[in-house]
Amino acid sequence: MFTSRFARASVIAASLLALEACGSASVEPAQSAQAGLTRAPISAAAQLDGRMRAYAEAFAEVPLRDGQRAEIEKLLVEAQTRHEGMGRARADLSTAIAAQMRAGAIDRAALAPRFEALAAERAKAEPLDHAAMERVHALLDASQREALVAAAQAKMHAEHHGERGAQGPHDMKRMGDELNLTEEQRGKLREAMMARRGEHRGDHEGAAADAPEHRGGHHGGPMGEMKAHWERMAAAFKSDHFVMSELAPPHGDPARAMGDHMLDMIEVALPVLTPEQRNLAAAKLLERARRGEEPAAR
């Protein structure tokens, strides 16, 4: 729950990892069928931002005892404080990538120190993040864990199919609409991205061909690997045995692979875009960073 995303793998990394900050709706306390359990907002939600507020909103949908809610609130506030350095490093990285986008070329060597700074901040937070996730697991009973994962998955689905539009196959069209691409530009961009994916497919498939997530049908490069990792996290969190050190991705950090993939796509897109479109794309990257999304990981 408290790792970075994307990271980071969170309790609900299973499902909350991709969530952004969204407005916290008022939730009327509702008495659970079990005595002493209520659904109610996390009182510190207004003090939280980014993913911490999103996590608080998911917890608001889970029947909790007062003592559980108080400890979860404390863990959320501590996590937000712990991630302040990560937020600064992420903002610095996003600013640097946006500047390169405006200039029309990605310089990975120049970005490397900023990626390393973000990775260092993650590494500092990770042990405490993992302990917090395991503590949340220990606090909740089986039905509460099921409810939390279900709430997280529902919020993820709403996020991906709501105000930002459907993700995945529709990303290209959405991006084209946002940047006002011409039909000629859309065609060139599709061809260039397919060519870049083809360059990497052989290495990726060779490295991951034996992975359970691929044998089970989870394809799609880094996104497929991350989805499979989230699903393993969700299944473990709902079970009685949840140990973060046992849940490391089998082929390295999928968030890093997604970051490299993201930079690949930016590199492919920049020659197709006009200066005005590059400026618009950079502005959208910064907007996403302000909402707490990872610009990329390396």
Sequence and secondary structure as in RCSB ss.txt:
>XXXX:A:sequence
MFTSRFARASVIAASLLALEACGSASVEPAQSAQAGLTRAPISAAAQLDGRMRAYAEAFAEVPLRDGQRAEIEKL
LVEAQTRHEGMGRARADLSTAIAAQMRAGAIDRAALAPRFEALAAERAKAEPLDHAAMERVHALLDASQREALVA
AAQAKMHAEHHGERGAQGPHDMKRMGDELNLTEEQRGKLREAMMARRGEHRGDHEGAAADAPEHRGGHHGGPMGE
MKAHWERMAAAFKSDHFVMSELAPPHGDPARAMGDHMLDMIEVALPVLTPEQRNLAAAKLLERARRGEEPAAR
>XXXX:A:secstr
  S       GGGGTTTT           EE SSTT EE   GGGGG  HHHHHHHHHHTTS B HHHHHHHHHH
HHHHHHHTHHHHHHHHHHHHHHHHHHHHT   HHHHHHHHHHHHHHHHHHHHHHHHHHHHHHHHS HHHHHHHHH
HHHHHHHHHHHTTT   GGGHHHHHHHHTT  HHHHHHHHHHHHHHHHHHHHHHHHHHTT HHHHTT  SHHHHH
HHHHHHHHHHHHHSS   GGG   TTS HHHHHHHHHHHHHHHHGGGS HHHHHHHHHHHHHHHHTT  S   
